[in-house]
Amino acid sequence: MTYWLLTDIEQAVRASWGADTCTPEYRDRWTPDNPARDQCGVTAMVLNDLLGGELIRGMVHVDGEQTDFHWWNRLGMGVEIDLTREQFAPEEIVSGGVVIPRPAEIVRLRAEYELLRERVLARLDEARERRAVVAV
């Protein structure tokens, strides 16, 4: 079994985001200045692959109107991980949070999810190799 540090996972995910891994219909909103923008769905799925737990979906509101959904992860004992929360502007309010069963097959955002997953796993392998070299 492979073990990674949470810091390695976070660094690998953050380094793997790009315009090509965000929600396609919002690619024009993505910038390197806000790399977490529209990465929440694919990021939550990749973290679910690595850490298990539950997928959580909340609602994003601006001026009281729902504008989008936001995804993050819940692990055991009430621990939540949300690597993309910083994507939101102050007027974008995330509320709620319900458990959404993981789909048997990823249809929407499949290409983006697979690309992000591939990049993250490659970076995690690099991190493990670096630790192995230092440990010798």
C-alpha positions as CSV (number, residue, x, y, z in Angstrom):
1,M,0.0,0.0,0.0
2,T,1.2,3.5,-0.8
3,Y,1.2,6.2,1.8
4,W,1.5,10.0,1.2
5,L,1.7,12.9,3.6
6,L,-1.3,15.3,3.5
7,T,1.1,18.1,2.6
8,D,2.4,16.1,-0.4
9,I,-1.2,15.6,-1.6
10,E,-2.1,19.3,-1.2
11,Q,1.1,20.4,-3.0
12,A,0.5,17.9,-5.8
13,V,-3.1,19.0,-6.3
14,R,-2.3,22.7,-6.3
15,A,0.6,22.2,-8.7
16,S,-1.6,20.2,-11.1
17,W,-4.4,22.7,-11.6
18,G,-4.7,24.5,-14.9
19,A,-7.3,25.9,-17.3
20,D,-7.5,22.4,-18.8
21,T,-8.6,20.8,-15.5
22,C,-11.3,23.3,-14.6
23,T,-15.0,23.2,-15.5
24,P,-15.0,23.7,-19.3
25,E,-17.9,26.2,-19.4
26,Y,-16.1,28.4,-17.0
27,R,-12.6,28.3,-18.5
28,D,-12.7,32.0,-19.3
29,R,-12.9,32.7,-15.5
30,W,-9.8,30.6,-14.7
31,T,-6.5,32.5,-14.2
32,P,-3.1,31.6,-12.7
33,D,-3.9,34.3,-10.1
34,N,-6.8,32.2,-8.8
35,P,-5.8,28.6,-9.8
36,A,-8.5,27.0,-7.6
37,R,-11.2,28.6,-9.6
38,D,-13.7,26.0,-10.9
39,Q,-11.5,23.1,-9.8
40,C,-13.7,21.9,-6.9
41,G,-15.5,19.0,-8.6
42,V,-12.5,17.3,-10.1
43,T,-10.4,18.1,-7.0
44,A,-13.0,16.5,-4.7
45,M,-13.1,13.4,-6.9
46,V,-9.3,13.0,-6.9
47,L,-9.1,13.5,-3.1
48,N,-11.9,10.9,-2.8
49,D,-9.7,8.5,-4.8
50,L,-6.7,9.1,-2.5
51,L,-8.3,9.5,0.9
52,G,-11.8,8.0,0.7
53,G,-14.5,9.6,2.7
54,E,-17.6,11.4,1.4
55,L,-18.2,13.9,-1.3
56,I,-19.9,17.1,-0.1
57,R,-21.8,19.5,-2.3
58,G,-22.8,23.0,-1.1
59,M,-24.4,25.9,-2.9
60,V,-22.8,29.2,-3.9
61,H,-24.9,32.3,-3.5
62,V,-24.3,35.9,-4.6
63,D,-26.8,38.5,-3.3
64,G,-29.1,35.7,-2.1
65,E,-29.3,33.9,-5.5
66,Q,-27.7,30.6,-6.1
67,T,-25.1,30.9,-8.8
68,D,-23.3,27.5,-8.6
69,F,-22.4,24.5,-6.6
70,H,-19.2,23.9,-4.6
71,W,-17.7,20.5,-3.8
72,W,-15.3,19.3,-1.1
73,N,-14.5,16.2,1.0
74,R,-15.4,14.9,4.4
75,L,-13.2,12.2,6.0
76,G,-14.0,10.2,9.2
77,M,-14.5,11.9,12.5
78,G,-15.9,15.1,10.9
79,V,-12.7,16.2,9.2
80,E,-13.4,18.2,6.1
81,I,-10.9,19.0,3.4
82,D,-11.6,21.8,0.9
83,L,-8.6,22.8,-1.2
84,T,-10.5,25.1,-3.4
85,R,-12.4,27.3,-0.9
86,E,-10.2,30.3,-1.7
87,Q,-11.5,30.5,-5.2
88,F,-14.5,32.5,-4.1
89,A,-14.8,36.3,-4.0
90,P,-16.1,37.9,-0.7
91,E,-19.6,38.2,-2.3
92,E,-19.8,34.5,-3.1
93,I,-21.2,32.7,-0.1
94,V,-21.0,28.9,0.2
95,S,-23.8,27.4,2.3
96,G,-25.2,24.0,3.0
97,G,-23.3,20.9,2.4
98,V,-24.9,17.5,1.7
99,V,-23.3,14.2,1.1
100,I,-23.5,13.2,-2.6
101,P,-22.9,9.5,-3.4
102,R,-19.9,9.0,-5.7
103,P,-21.2,8.1,-9.2
104,A,-20.3,4.7,-10.5
105,E,-19.0,6.3,-13.6
106,I,-17.7,9.8,-14.1
107,V,-19.4,11.3,-17.1
108,R,-19.4,15.1,-16.7
109,L,-15.8,16.4,-16.4
110,R,-14.3,13.0,-17.1
111,A,-11.5,14.3,-19.2
112,E,-10.6,17.0,-16.7
113,Y,-10.8,14.6,-13.8
114,E,-8.6,12.0,-15.5
115,L,-6.0,14.7,-16.4
116,L,-5.9,16.1,-12.9
117,R,-5.7,12.6,-11.4
118,E,-2.8,11.7,-13.7
119,R,-0.9,14.9,-12.9
120,V,-1.4,14.5,-9.1
121,L,-0.3,10.8,-9.1
122,A,2.8,11.7,-11.1
123,R,3.7,14.5,-8.6
124,L,3.0,12.2,-5.6
125,D,5.3,9.6,-7.2
126,E,8.0,12.3,-7.5
127,A,7.6,13.3,-3.9
128,R,7.9,9.7,-2.7
129,E,11.0,9.2,-4.7
130,R,12.5,12.4,-3.3
131,R,11.8,11.2,0.2
132,A,13.3,7.8,-0.6
133,V,16.6,9.4,-1.8
134,V,16.8,11.6,1.3
135,A,16.2,8.7,3.6
136,V,19.0,6.6,2.1
